Amino acid sequence: MGFLIGEAPIRRTLKYLNAGRIVFKDKIKIFAINYNFNAENHRGAKEFVFWHFTQIQFKNPNVQLQVFKNMTPTPFITTYLENGSEMLIDVDNKSKDEIHDHVLKVLGKSEQVLKAEAIAREKKDNPANFGFKCEKHCICQIPGQITCPGLVRLPDSMRGKKVNPQGY
């Protein structure tokens, strides 16, 4: 089972990836983090990338994510927005949890928005939803279903009016 070999293999499991809480707002297009690998004041940024970067990638497929190592004296996060502006976040001497909470608070969607989007997606995508306040009023509007008996009369064999010649 080569999938679970390496440093902290739990990071590659689907359960761990789904557990990520950071879902960026729609206006964020690029997320870049800069840190040095061996500096002590960069430890939080390094651990943040190690533990949370894959979760962010999994939860935000439409956002470009970049990591720049050993290119800066101080660690920071840069986000580029859809209107062309950028936002800098200083993460010098912060722990991975402090960085996670700050990124979630500043760049992430709120829990209410996520729940509303999930409900709307479930309502929209599920073909089993029909009736009042749904896209389809009746199951007969779904392709492959029998038309409504109120609109088109069902054949006698489907109504139980005609018995088969064999008697069943």
C-alpha positions in Angstrom: 0.0 0.0 0.0 2.3 2.7 -1.3 -0.3 5.4 -0.9 0.3 5.6 2.9 4.1 5.7 2.7 6.0 8.9 3.6 5.9 11.7 6.1 2.5 12.2 7.6 0.6 10.0 5.1 -2.8 11.0 6.6 -2.5 14.2 4.6 -3.3 12.2 1.5 -6.5 10.6 2.7 -9.9 11.8 1.4 -11.2 12.1 5.0 -8.4 14.5 5.9 -8.9 16.5 2.7 -12.6 16.9 3.3 -12.0 18.0 6.9 -10.4 21.3 5.7 -12.4 24.4 6.7 -10.9 27.0 4.4 -13.1 27.7 1.4 -12.1 31.0 -0.2 -14.6 33.7 -1.3 -15.3 33.8 -5.0 -13.3 36.9 -5.6 -10.0 35.3 -4.7 -8.1 34.0 -7.8 -4.5 33.4 -6.6 -3.2 32.5 -3.1 0.6 32.6 -2.7 2.6 32.0 0.5 6.3 32.9 0.9 8.6 31.5 3.6 12.1 30.3 4.3 12.7 26.7 5.1 15.2 26.9 7.9 14.4 30.2 9.7 12.8 30.0 13.2 10.3 32.9 12.6 9.0 31.0 9.5 8.1 27.8 11.4 4.4 28.6 11.5 4.2 29.3 7.8 6.1 26.1 7.0 3.8 24.0 9.2 0.7 25.7 7.7 1.8 24.7 4.3 2.6 21.2 5.5 -0.7 20.5 7.2 -3.3 22.8 5.4 -2.1 23.4 1.9 -3.5 20.2 0.4 -6.8 20.8 2.1 -7.0 24.3 0.6 -6.1 22.9 -2.8 -8.9 20.2 -2.5 -11.5 22.7 -1.3 -10.7 25.4 -3.8 -10.2 23.9 -7.3 -10.7 27.3 -9.1 -8.0 29.1 -7.1 -4.3 29.1 -8.2 -2.1 28.2 -5.2 1.6 28.9 -5.1 4.4 28.3 -2.6 7.7 30.3 -2.7 10.5 28.9 -0.6 13.7 30.6 0.4 13.0 33.8 -1.4 12.1 36.3 1.3 13.5 37.4 4.7 10.0 37.5 6.3 7.1 35.1 5.7 3.9 36.5 4.2 0.8 35.5 2.2 -0.3 37.3 -0.9 -3.8 37.0 -2.4 -4.7 38.4 -5.8 -8.4 39.3 -6.3 -10.4 39.2 -9.5 -10.5 43.0 -9.8 -6.7 43.1 -10.0 -5.9 44.2 -6.5 -3.8 42.2 -4.0 -3.9 41.7 -0.3 -0.8 41.0 1.9 -1.0 39.1 5.2 2.0 39.1 7.5 2.6 35.7 9.1 5.9 36.4 10.8 6.3 34.5 14.2 2.7 33.1 14.0 1.8 29.5 14.7 0.1 27.4 12.0 -3.2 27.6 14.0 -3.0 31.4 14.2 -2.4 31.6 10.5 -5.2 29.1 9.7 -7.7 31.0 11.8 -6.7 34.4 10.4 -6.9 33.1 6.8 -10.3 31.5 7.5 -11.6 34.7 9.1 -10.3 37.1 6.4 -10.4 35.1 3.2 -12.9 32.3 3.9 -16.6 32.0 3.4 -18.8 32.0 6.5 -20.5 28.9 7.7 -23.9 30.2 6.8 -22.9 30.9 3.2 -21.4 27.4 2.9 -24.6 25.8 4.3 -26.8 27.9 2.0 -24.6 26.9 -1.0 -24.8 23.2 -0.1 -28.6 23.3 0.2 -28.9 25.1 -3.1 -26.6 22.7 -4.8 -28.5 19.7 -3.4 -31.8 21.1 -4.5 -30.5 21.9 -8.0 -28.5 18.8 -8.7 -30.8 16.1 -7.3 -33.2 14.8 -10.0 -35.4 13.2 -7.3 -36.6 16.6 -6.1 -39.9 17.4 -7.7 -43.1 19.0 -6.6 -44.0 22.4 -5.1 -41.1 25.0 -5.2 -38.9 22.7 -7.3 -37.7 22.9 -10.9 -40.1 20.1 -11.9 -43.6 20.0 -10.7 -44.3 16.4 -11.5 -42.1 13.2 -12.0 -43.6 12.9 -15.5 -41.4 15.9 -16.6 -38.2 13.8 -16.0 -37.1 12.0 -19.2 -37.8 8.2 -19.2 -40.9 8.5 -16.9 -44.5 7.7 -17.9 -46.6 10.8 -18.7 -49.1 12.0 -16.2 -52.4 10.1 -16.2 -54.1 13.4 -15.9 -52.7 14.5 -19.3 -52.5 11.3 -21.3 -54.6 8.2 -20.6 -52.6 5.2 -19.5 -53.0 2.0 -21.6 -55.6 -0.5 -20.2 -52.9 -3.0 -19.4 -51.2 -0.6 -17.0 -54.5 0.3 -15.4 -55.4 -3.3 -14.5 -58.5 -3.2 -16.8 -57.4 -5.9 -19.2 -56.3 -9.3 -18.1 -53.5 -11.1 -20.0 -54.6 -14.1 -22.1 -52.6 -16.4 -19.8 -54.6 -15.3 -16.9 -52.1 -13.5 -14.7 
